[in-house]
Amino acid sequence: MLSISLVLIFWLKGENYSFMKQDTSSVNNSVNLFLCGDVMTGRGIDQILPYSVKPILYEPFVKDARDYLYLAERKNGRFKYPVSFSYIWGDALKVWEKMPPSVKIVNLETSLTVHDRPWPEKGINYRMHPKNIKVLTSAGIDLCSLANNHILDWERPGLIETLETLKESGIVVVGAGKNDKEAATPGIIPVNGGRLIVLALGARSSGILKSWAAQENISGINILPGEIEASVELIKKQVAGVKQKNDIVIFSVHWGGNWGYNIPLDHRELAHEIIDKAGVDIVHGHSSHHPLGMEVYKNKLIIYGAGDFINDYEGITDDHDNYRGELSLMYFPKINQVNGELISLKMVPMEVKKFRLNHASKPDALWLAEILNREGSKLGTQVKLNEDNSMDLEWHRK
């Protein structure tokens, strides 16, 4: 394992460069954001909330959503339910109070619907009762990306109900819509005299079905073209149509598999190209069930895989235990609003226990920091673990 105190020193053109966390000259023009990975509030979690859909599942082995609750209780002990709408956020609520972001963004991988028919032969289907929408509003979630491989789990009627439920609650929705135009429409949120613009697309590599693509008169999601050149041109066109002075552009993308630390070369190439040519300031990648290494390219943040944030996997034991999927990260990037560059990134490690976010222990935070250092060293980044278990990203500032 790499030491968490490892500091890389770069020697470039005869000059000594070290990792830096913050350029204080940019702080007055900064915007604080919150990002995380996948939020899955269906199945077992839905069953402990004030309202629940029918527990029937259509998975190969599990046929009742309550079985995921029983597995979690067997591992970490019983708890009382139904719980409050804010229960699952646990210690994250206190973190948000301490470090209040201007905007909170999540990738929602759960359909909000009472529609009972699942997508044929898909196998894994997430849904939460629409009346549990207060789970999201109680946490102050501002924007949900829906361009992922679970948002149509309960067919197109389930998607329409999801869209309507979120919009009625005041949450901005991106990446899915009643037609292709709506699915491709960026989310725009005013911040600090400028705007935050979020584009959301999903890649087929994450398990998204080709038939889920939104069309002129068919609801669906915004799917990323297979070719990098076509993807860059599409994103460039969408950004050019909306970006103005002091706007920050986030590209939210659901891509790649669930397990493993390898970052595909085409992910890195696309991330670099859309920063270079399309005006993107932050790449917010998700789909991996555990955090991946991060990169700061030309002082722009790239999160290749944010890892799961909320799920009901707690009691499941399988061959992926060594990835520690129960550990998650809260990402708090501070962005220079004038040029979109990363000023600093603070992360807070959490652990899902009893379907609730809890502060990670010191050993768990240390383990996660060492993993991020191991993977980040390949991408020019490291993390510094602080006494309170929070982490600061360090990188070579160009």
N, C-alpha and C positions, 0 to 999 in steps of 0.2 A: 504493500500500500504506500501511496505517496504521503509525505508529511503535509499536514494542513498548513504549516508555516512556510512551505516552499515558496520562494520568490524567484521568478525567472528573470534574468537580466539579458537583455538583447544588446548585441553589438552590431550597429548598423552604420556603415560609412564612417567608421572610426569614432562614433559617438556612443556614449553609454545611455541606454534607455531603460527605465524600470517601469513596472506596473503602476498605474495611477488609478485612483478611485473617483476623483471629482475635480473638475475645473471650476473653482469657486466664482470665476468671472461670469459664468453662465447661469448662476442660481436664480437671479432676479427674473429671468425669462423662462423659468422652468415649469414643467407640468408633472405632477406625480400621478402615476397610474397603478392599477392593480391588474395583474394577469394571473391566470392559473390554467391548469390543464382541464381534463374532462370532468364534467359534473354529471353523475349518473344517479338520479333520485328515484329510479324505478325499483321494481321487484321488492326485495326485502325492505328497503328504506320506505317505499310507499306504504308498506303494510304497518309501519309503526306511526304513521302520521295521522292527523285527525280524520282525514277522509282517505279511503283506499279503494282502488279498483278491485275487481274480482282477482283472486290470487292465481288463477289458472295460467300455466305457462306451456309453451310448445317446444321446449328444449329436449334434446335427446335423452337426458337423464333426470332432470329436475322438472316436475310437473306442477309444483306449488311454490309460489313466491315466498311463502312463509318458511320454507325450508332454509332459505338463506339467513333468515333471522335466527332460526334454531342453531345453525352452524356458528354464527357469531356469538351467541350466548354460550354455546358449549366451549368456545375458546376463551372468552373474556368475562364470563359471568352474566347473570340475568340482569335486566333493567326494566323499569316500568314504562309502559306505553299504553295508549297513544302519547306521544311527546308533543311539545310545542312546535310551532312552525320554525322557530329559530334554533331548535335543539341541535340539528346536525352541524351547524357552523361552530358550535362550541367555543374554544379559545380563539378562533379566528375573529370573533366579534371584538374581543379586547385588543387584538392586534390592529384591527381597522380603526378603533378608537384612538390608539396611540399613534398610528401613522395613517391618517385619513387621506385616501387618494381622491383625486378629482373625478375619476371614472373607474368603475369596476367592470371588468370584461371576463366572461366565462364562455367555454364551449359546452353547450347543453346537449348531452347525449341521451335525452329522454323525451319521449312524446308525451304531451299533456292532453290526455284524451280518455274518454270512456268507450270509445269505439272498440268493439270486442273482436274484430277479425284481424289477425296478424298478417303480415306480408307472407305469402305462400312460401313455405320451405326455407325460410331464412334461418330459423333455429334459435336465435337469441333475440328477445324482444323486450325493450324497456318502455314502460309507460308509468306515469304518475297521474293521479286524479287531478283534473283541472282546478278543483277547489283548493288544492294544496299549493296554488301559485304563491301564496304568502310565504312559502319557504324561500322563494327568490326575492320577494319584495322586502322581507324582514331583514335580509342581508344587504339591502340597498344595491342589488345588482342592476347595473345600468344598461348593459348590452349583452345579448346572447348570440353567439355564432351557432347556426344550425346546419352548416354544410358538413355533415358527418354521416357515418354509416349506421346510425340508429334512429334518426329523426323520422324516417318513414317506416319504422318497425310495425306500425299499426295502420298501414296503408295510407292513401291520400286523404281520406276523411279524417284520420288521426292527425295528419300534418296540418290540415286546414284548421282544426280545432286548436292545435298547438299555436299556430300563428295568431289566431284571434284572441286566445287567452293571454298570450304575452303582450300583444299590442294594447289590449284593454287594461292591462296592469301598468302600462306606461313604460315597459321595457322595450328598448330598441332591438329589432330583429334584423340579422343579416345572414346571407348565404342560402336562404330558402324563401319560396314565395308561391303565390297562386299561379304565376306564369314565369317565363324566363326573364322578363324585364324586371319584375319585382325581386326575383331571386338574386339578380346581379346588382341591385341597387345598393350602394354603400350606406352604412350607418353614419350619421353625422351628429356629433354632440358638441355644443359650444363649450370651450374651455379657455379661461384666462385671456379673453380678448381675441382668441383664434378659434380653431375647431379641431376636433379629433375625428378623423375619417377612417372607418374600418371597412375593408373589403374582405369578404369571406368566400373561400372556395374549398372544395373537397376533392382529393385525388382518388382515383380508382384503386390505388395501391393500399388504401386504408380499408378496403372491403366495400366501398360504395358500389352499388349495382348500376350498370349502365342505364337501365330503365328508370332510375330515379332522377335523371336529368330533367330539369324544368324545361318546358317547351312553350311555344306561343300561347297555347290554350290548355296547357297541362301543368298542374302544380308539381313542384319538385325542388331540387337543390341546384346550386351553382357549381358545376363540375369543372375541374381544371383540365384543359386540353392535355393530351398525352405528350405532345412535343414541347420542348422547352422554349423554342423560338415562338411558337404560337401562344404559349402561356405568357411570355414576356410582353408580346404585342397586345394581348388582351388586357393585361393588368395596366400596361402603359396607357392604353386608351381610356380605361376607366378612371385612372388617377388624373389624367390630363383634363378630363371632363369636370372635375370637382375641386381639385387642389388649388388653394389660394395662399396668399402670404400668411405666415404664422399658422399654417395647418400642419398637423402631424398625421402621417398616414401609416396605419397598421395593416399588414397583410396577415389575416388569420387563415391558417391552412391546416386541414386535417389530412395527414399523409403518412404513409409507411405502416409498418407492422406494429404489433403491441409489445413485443419483447426483443431485447437485444440492444447493445449500445452502438452498433455500427450505423453511421450516418451515410446514406447513399450519396454517391457523387452527384447525381442529378439534383438532389435536394440542395447541396451546397452551391452548385452551379446556378440553379434558379434563384436562390436567395441573393447571391452576388449580383446576378444580372438585373433583378428588379430594383435593387438598391442603386446600381449604376445607371440604369436606363429608364426606369419606370417611376422614379420619385417616391419609392417606398422608404419609410424611416425605421420601421420595426417589423421583423418577421416573427410572428407568433405561431409556432408549430405545435401540433398536438396529435395524439393517437397512441403514442407509446404509453404503456401503463406505469412507467417509471421515468424520472427525469433523465434527460440526455445532456451531453456536453453542450456548452454555449460558445458562441463566437461573437466578437465585436469586429465587424468588417467596415473599414473606413469610418469608424466611430459610430456605426449603426448596429443596434442590438439584433442578434439572431438567436432565438430560442428554438432549437430544432425539435425538441420534444419536451413539453412541460410536465408530462406525467399525469396520472390521475389525481384529481383533487378530492372528489367524493365518490365512493362506490360501495357496493355491498359484498365485496370479495373477502371480507374479514375472516371467515371461518374456513375458506377453501384452502386446501393444501394440495400442491401439485409440483411439477418439475420446475416451476418458475419462482419458487420461494426465495431463491438466492438473490432475486432482483429487489426484494423488499418492497413490494407494491403497496404495502400499507403506509409507507412513508410518502409524504407529498410536500410540495413547496408552494409558498405564497411569494409571488414575484412583485416587487415594487420598483419599477424603473422610474428614474427621474430624467426627463427629456428636455433638451434645449428647444424651446418652441420656435426659435428663429431659424435654426438649421436642421432640426430633427435629430441631432446627435445625442448619444447617451452621455449623461452626466454621471450617473451612478446607478447601481442596481443592488438593492438589499433584498435578501431572501430570508424567509422564516420557515423552518422545517416543522412539519406537523405529522401526527400519526392518527390514522383512523382507528378508533376503538369504540365499541358499542355504537357503531354507526354515527360517530361524532368526531369532529376534529379536535385533537388534543395536542398541546405542545410536545414536541419530540424530546426524549430524554437526551442527556449529554452524550452517552455512547452512540445513540442512534444519529444524532446530529453530526458527531465525529465521523461515523461510517459514511453518511451521505456526503459530507464535505470531501472525504478522501476519494469517493467515487467521482464527484464532480471535478476534482483536481486531476485525477487519472485521465478522464475523458477530455477535460478542458485543455490539458497540456498539448493535445493534438491540434487544438484550434486556437492556441495563443491566449487562453484565459486560465485563471486560477480563482479560488475563493478563499477568503480569510474568515475563519470561524471566530466569532466574538464570545465574550464571557456569557452573554445572555442567550447563546446558541443561534443567534441570527448570523447571517453570512453576508459579506460584501464581495461583489465581483471585482476582480482586478484584471487589467488588460494593458496591452501596449498601446498607448494613445498616439495616433498619427497626426 
